[in-house]
Structures are given as structure tokens and as C-alpha cells.
Amino acid sequence: MHVYDCPEELSREIDRFYNHWRYHESLGNVTPADVYFGRAEAILTRRTALRAKTMEERRRRYRASKQEQETRKCLTWAAADVKLNEGQQPEGTVYSQSHPNVSFR
């Protein structure tokens, strides 16, 4: 905790925090100093571009994970079908693609 020697020092520190460090939702989450010095538009443009890039990357990863899950599911079904055709009992809980209502435990 910082102890201030005089009220003026405390007032300057509060002003500095409020105007230069604290983001204001009503200003688009930029500081009043950013607006005053004309940096707000550039900051908001950069944030918008970063948000779009981030969302596209998340969509790409989501699609890749869904595709990987489908591939794994198909491989599991194929393995269960091979074991059934060979007369073996599949391991774990496996749902066969050719026998969708059969569960093996």
C-alpha cells in the first residue's frame, strides 16, 4: 500500500489512473487519454481485426476437431465390424456401424 504525503499527490495519482489506465466501457473500452490523443480509432480497428482473426482460428480448430472425431468414429466402427466378421468380441463400449443397435461391453 502506498502512503501519499499530501492530497495533491493522491489527486494526481487518481487522475492518472482514471485517464490513462482505466478502460471506459462508454468509450468503447479505451482510456480517456486514448480518445483525447486520437489513438482510439486505431486501437478499435486493431481490436476488430484481431477479433476476426481469433474467431476464424477458433472456427478452423473446431471444424478440424469435428472432422477428427468423425474419422475416429468411422475407424472404431470399422474395427468393430471386422471383429464381428471374424467372430471376436470387440473391446470396450463400441457401437457397430453395420449393427447400430448393438453395444459391446
Secondary structure, DSSP 4 states (H G I P E B T S, - for coil): -PPPSSHHHHHHHHHHIIIII--BGGGTSB-HHHHHTT-HHHHHHHHHHHHHHHHHHHHHHHHHHHHHHHHHHHHHHHHHHHHHHTTPPPSSSEE-SSSTT-EE-
